Amino acid sequence: MLEWSDYRRKSVTDLVRELRKMIDYVNPNVELTAAVKPNLYEARDRFFQEWDVWLAAGYLDKALVMNYASNLKDFASNIDIIYDNLPSKYWKRIVMGIATYNQSPSEVINKIKYSRVTRFKNVSFFSYNVMDQNPKYFRSIKKILYPQG
C-alpha cells in the first residue's frame, strides 16, 4: 500500500512539475497556482498533494490553502503545521483560504486577524455565493481589510 501511495504522490508531483515546464515554455509570465488541502500531512498522505515540495521546488508560484475550518482551533492547527514544516521564505507565496459559507462575519474576521498575526498576509474567501446572496455579510469584513475606505 505504501508503494502505491508513493507512486500516486510522485505522479501528481510529476504532473505539477511538467505543467510548470510547459507554462515556462509557452508564457513564463503566467503564474501556476493550486488550491490545496490545509493540513500538510493529510494533503500528502490522503490527497497526494506535496504542495510544500511544489513551493520549495519552484513548481508553484502560489498555494491557495483551503483552510476552511469554522473552528479557530482547527484553523490555527493547520497554520501551526505549516509553520513547523515549511521554511518562512515560502510563506509569502501562500494565500490563506477562509470559508464564508460556514461561519459568521466575526469568525471570518478572527481568522483574517490570526492569518495576519502569523505572517500570512494574503487571504482569499470561499465562496462567492455568500457575497452574491448576502452583500451585507462582507461589510464588516471590508472594514477590517480596508479601514480607510
N, C-alpha and C positions, 0 to 999 in steps of 0.2 A: 504494500500500500504506500509506503514511504517513497519508493522509487517512482510510482505512478504520480504521486503528488509533486515530486521534484520535476518530473517531466512536464507536467502541466504548467507549473510555475515558470519553468525555463521557457516553455513555448510562448507564454504570454509576454515575458520579458523580451524574448527574441522578436516578437511582433512589434512591441513598442520601439525597440532599437531600430528595426527596419523602417518603421514609419518615420522615425527621426531622420534617418539617412535619406529617405525619399523626399521628405519635406525640405531638407537642406539642399538637395539637388535641384528641386523644382523651384522653390522660392524660400531662401533662407530667412526672409523677414516674417514668415508665418510662424506663430507660436503653437507648440504642441502642449496641450493641457489634458488632464484626465480628472474626472470626478472619481474619487477613491474612498474606500472604506476608512473610517477614522482610527480604528484600533489597528496599529501596525501588525500585531501578531495575528489577529483574525483576518486582516487583509491578506497577509501572506499565506496562512495555513488553510483558510476556508475558501478564499476567493482568488488565490494565486496572484495577488497584486503585490509585487515588491516595489511599491511606489517610493520607498525611501532609497532603494537602489537606483530607480529610474531618475530621481532628482540628482543623486550624487554622481551618476554617470553622465549627466547632461542630456539624457534622452527626453526628459520633460522640462518645459520652461516653467510650468506651474502645476501644482497639485491642488485641486479643489477638494478639500477634505469634507466629506459629508458627515459632519459631526452633529447629527440631528437629534441627539438625546434631549428629551424635555427636562430631565433631571440634571441640575447643575453638577452634582457629584459625578455622574457618568460622563458628562461633557468634559469636566476637568480631568477625569481619569484618562480620557483619550489624549488630551494635551500632555499630561504627565508622561505617557508612554512615548510620545513624540520627543519630548524633552530628553528622556533617558536614552533614546536610540538614534537620534538624528542630530548631527552637529549643527550648531546655531547658524553657521554660514548659509544653510539652506532654508532657514525659517522664513526669510523674506519672499521666498518663492512658493509659500503655502498660503492659500486662501481658505480661511476657516468658514465652512458652511454652517449656517444656523437655520434651523427649521422655524417656519412661522405657522405651519398648519397644525401644530400640536401643543401650542403654548401661548400664553398671554404676551402682550407687548412688553410688560415689565420683566418677564422672564427672558425675552429676547434681548432686552437692554442689558440685563445682568450678564448674559453671555457675550455680548459685544464688549462690555467693560472688562470681563475676565480675559477675553481674547487680547485686548489691547494691553492689559497689565502683564500678560505673559508674552508680550512682544510679537503677537500675531496681529498686525495692524490691518490686514486685508480680510474683509468678511464678505460673504455672499448670503443671500436668503433663498430659501426654498419653502414654499413655492409661489410663483407669480399669481396663482389663483387667489390666494388670500388678499393680495394687494388689489387685484382686479375686482373681487367681490366685496371688499370692505376697505376702501381707501382710508378711513379713519384709523384703522389699525396701525398704519405707518406714521401717523402724525407725531406721536410721542417718540417713536424711534428716530424719525428725521431730526427732531430737536436735539437729540443726543449726538447724532452723527454730524450735523451741521448747525451748531449753536448760533452762528452769525446770520443764518438766513434760511 
